[in-house]
Structure formats: C-alpha cells, structure tokens
C-alpha cells in the first residue's frame, strides 16, 4: 500500500543476557512486565517478557530502552554485537536528533543515512560520529556500510600509487594521518614483493599460476590492512 513504510528491524536482542539480568535482580517476568507498564507506560504482558527471553520474539527500540531501565542496565547490555549505525546508537541510548546534532547533520538527513545503511558524511562528520558512538575504525567501517568501498580502495593502493589513496582513506577512517600513510605504504610493499617473487620464480616453478600469490594477497587485503594497522 502507498504511504506505508516498513518498521525498522528490531535490534539484535541478547535473550540470555536479559534472563540472567532479571534473575540476578530476583525478579519474575511479571515484575518486569509491571515495571514496563508502571515506569514506561508499555502494556507488555509477562508472556511477552518470557518470549523475549526465549528468543521467540524481540523488543523493539522503545521496549529495549524501557527494559534496560527496569533491569538497571544499559541498552547495550541487552544487545548482541552491534554492527549497524542504528544498533550502535540504540546500544548507547542516543536519540537520533542528539546524534545528528553532535555530528552536524539535520535529523532527517541523518535518519536517511541510518535507514539506508550508507553513510555520506564528510571527514569531520565521520570523525564526530566515531567519537559520539565510541566506534573504532573497524566498527566504523562496518557500521557505515563501507566494507566493500574500503576493500576496493586498498586493492588500488596496493597495486598502483598508494600515495593517491591516503586522502580518500582518511575520509573513511579516523586514524592518525602519518600512521595511515605508513600502513598503506607497507601494504603496497608487501603486495609488490609477492609479485616480484612470483615473477622471479617463473612459470616453470609456479606451474603457470602467474600472480597467484598477489591475487591471494588482494583477496585478503582488508585483513592485511587491519593487521598492519593493529586496530
């Protein structure tokens, strides 16, 4: 139907953590349901609380925040490992408008990026986003939907002039510029050394595999990058 927008998916709920936290407080599912109703105005029956704890269903974002309040924990303690921007934001109990303000974006513009899974902020906004959500470079790349973009950039840096990719990489990653330059330079050197070794062996030794060592290196170029960056 026109004008109907699908609800965003529920956060990755950690059912076992919810049950353990409830039991540690000496509460029954009925106590949790009462707290959700009395403190947050949510009509969640005990049966729903049990279903959450069994992994049959999961609370939505509002219910998750309320459940964390009832269980005296942070929303992040009730989530499995967050991967998307929305999941990281919910885990840190940050409202969309507050996060948008901190990174210098209009709330609607931020929400469009969050819902699409594609971050389009500039270098300053990306750094602010990482700081606001306490994201390391790896988490940031995944949360902003840039895994493939980073892989393409790193393959190009390893096979051509690595210097040309420092600036675009810096826009994606909140890393010290000098450290980033060193990592890209080493990535290039490691790839080129494999290609030189392959060429020096000759096709008789490699069985006609040509640049197989180089191809294997490029297939895992993102892993090599993180290893060199030690992040």
Buried (B, 14 or more C-beta within 10 A) or exposed (E): EEEEEEEBEBBBBBBEBBBBBBEEEEBEBEBBBBBBBEEBEBEBEBEBBBBBBEEEEBBBBEBBBBBBBBBEBBBBBBBBEBBBBBBBBBBBBBEBEEBBBBBEBEBEEBBEBBBEEEBEBEBEBBBBBBEBBEBEBBBBBBBBBBEEBBBEBBBBBBBEEBEEBBEBBBBBBBBEEEEBBEBBBBBBEBBBEBBEEBEEEEEEEBEEEEBEBBEEBBEEBBEBBEEBBEB
